[in-house]
Amino acid sequence: MNAKEKYSDPPKRRHKPRRLYIPTSTPCNMFTQEITPETPLVQMTAGQLADYLDTRAAAAAQAAPAAAGSAATPGAAPRRFVYGIKGIMQLFGVSNVTAQRYKRGVIREAVSQHGRIIVVDADRALQLFNERRGE
């Protein structure tokens, strides 16, 4: 076998390439199909999915104020939380040792600790601290 024969023609294919089978007996056009909560995501186009998510978000936004208005008082400020000894240090502007002392004593009612996680209700901690100082 010389070089010309070796590189001249690619080998012949033995099999025909496979073709994708698309059934034509069922009228399932995914572009005109009605989108319901049971529609699989695979059958939606990106536009249909975006439209569906927009309508669901709008419906949730309309339902949320009605539910939130009955549960919370209007005009109530959200609660502030600080996390860990560093959060107490920043809240009061004190050192690490002083923050640990505050956590165990003065602001104990505002501190919630589970294992190594420390969560402090900042507004309640400041209130307790001011009561302790007599202000």
C-alpha positions as CSV (number, residue, x, y, z in Angstrom):
1,M,0.0,0.0,0.0
2,N,1.5,3.3,-1.0
3,A,0.8,6.8,0.4
4,K,-1.6,7.7,-2.4
5,E,-3.9,4.7,-1.8
6,K,-3.6,5.2,2.0
7,Y,-5.0,8.8,2.0
8,S,-7.1,8.9,-1.1
9,D,-10.7,8.1,-0.2
10,P,-12.4,7.8,3.2
11,P,-13.8,4.4,3.9
12,K,-17.3,3.6,2.7
13,R,-20.1,3.6,5.3
14,R,-21.6,0.3,6.0
15,H,-24.8,1.5,7.5
16,K,-27.3,4.2,6.7
17,P,-27.4,7.1,9.2
18,R,-30.2,6.8,11.7
19,R,-33.1,9.1,11.3
20,L,-35.2,10.7,14.0
21,Y,-38.6,9.2,14.2
22,I,-41.4,11.8,14.6
23,P,-44.8,10.2,14.8
24,T,-47.3,12.0,12.6
25,S,-50.4,10.2,13.8
26,T,-50.8,12.2,17.0
27,P,-51.6,15.9,16.6
28,C,-49.2,17.2,19.2
29,N,-47.8,20.5,18.3
30,M,-45.9,21.9,21.3
31,F,-46.2,25.5,20.1
32,T,-50.0,25.5,20.2
33,Q,-50.5,23.2,23.1
34,E,-52.3,24.7,26.1
35,I,-49.9,25.2,29.1
36,T,-51.3,23.8,32.4
37,P,-49.5,23.1,35.7
38,E,-49.4,19.4,34.6
39,T,-47.5,20.2,31.3
40,P,-44.0,18.8,31.4
41,L,-41.2,21.4,31.1
42,V,-39.7,19.4,28.2
43,Q,-42.7,20.3,26.1
44,M,-42.5,24.0,26.7
45,T,-40.5,26.6,24.7
46,A,-38.5,29.2,26.6
47,G,-41.1,31.8,25.8
48,Q,-43.9,29.7,27.0
49,L,-42.1,28.9,30.3
50,A,-41.3,32.6,30.8
51,D,-45.0,33.6,30.2
52,Y,-46.2,30.8,32.5
53,L,-43.8,31.9,35.3
54,D,-44.9,35.6,34.9
55,T,-48.6,34.7,35.2
56,R,-47.9,32.6,38.3
57,A,-45.8,35.3,39.9
58,A,-48.5,37.9,39.3
59,A,-51.1,35.7,40.8
60,A,-48.9,35.1,43.9
61,A,-48.2,38.8,44.2
62,Q,-52.0,39.5,44.2
63,A,-52.6,36.9,46.8
64,A,-49.7,37.8,49.1
65,P,-50.8,41.3,50.2
66,A,-54.2,39.9,51.3
67,A,-52.6,37.2,53.4
68,A,-49.9,39.4,54.8
69,G,-52.3,42.2,55.7
70,S,-54.3,39.9,58.0
71,A,-51.2,38.4,59.7
72,A,-49.1,41.6,60.4
73,T,-50.0,45.0,61.6
74,P,-49.5,47.7,58.9
75,G,-46.5,50.0,59.4
76,A,-44.7,47.5,61.6
77,A,-40.9,47.6,61.1
78,P,-39.2,44.3,60.3
79,R,-37.1,42.8,63.0
80,R,-33.4,43.3,62.8
81,F,-31.1,40.4,63.7
82,V,-27.3,40.2,64.3
83,Y,-25.4,37.0,64.2
84,G,-22.6,35.7,66.4
85,I,-20.3,37.4,68.8
86,K,-19.0,39.6,66.0
87,G,-22.6,40.9,65.5
88,I,-22.9,41.8,69.2
89,M,-19.4,43.4,69.0
90,Q,-20.6,45.6,66.1
91,L,-24.0,46.4,67.6
92,F,-22.5,47.7,70.9
93,G,-19.0,48.7,69.7
94,V,-17.3,46.5,72.4
95,S,-14.5,43.9,72.5
96,N,-14.9,40.2,72.1
97,V,-14.8,39.5,75.9
98,T,-17.3,42.2,76.6
99,A,-19.7,40.9,73.9
100,Q,-19.5,37.4,75.5
101,R,-20.3,39.0,78.9
102,Y,-23.3,40.8,77.4
103,K,-24.5,37.6,75.8
104,R,-24.5,35.7,79.0
105,G,-25.9,38.5,81.2
106,V,-27.5,41.7,80.0
107,I,-29.1,40.7,76.7
108,R,-29.7,37.0,77.5
109,E,-33.5,37.3,76.7
110,A,-32.7,38.6,73.2
111,V,-30.2,35.8,72.4
112,S,-31.1,32.5,70.8
113,Q,-28.3,30.0,70.5
114,H,-28.4,26.5,68.9
115,G,-25.0,24.9,69.0
116,R,-22.5,27.3,67.5
117,I,-25.2,29.5,65.8
118,I,-26.0,32.7,67.8
119,V,-28.9,34.9,66.7
120,V,-29.6,38.2,68.5
121,D,-32.7,40.3,68.1
122,A,-31.0,43.7,67.8
123,D,-33.9,45.9,68.9
124,R,-34.7,43.8,71.9
125,A,-31.0,43.6,72.9
126,L,-30.7,47.4,72.7
127,Q,-33.9,47.8,74.8
128,L,-32.6,45.4,77.5
129,F,-29.2,47.1,77.5
130,N,-30.8,50.5,78.0
131,E,-33.1,49.2,80.8
132,R,-30.1,47.8,82.6
133,R,-28.2,51.1,82.3
134,G,-31.3,52.8,83.7
135,E,-32.1,55.0,80.7
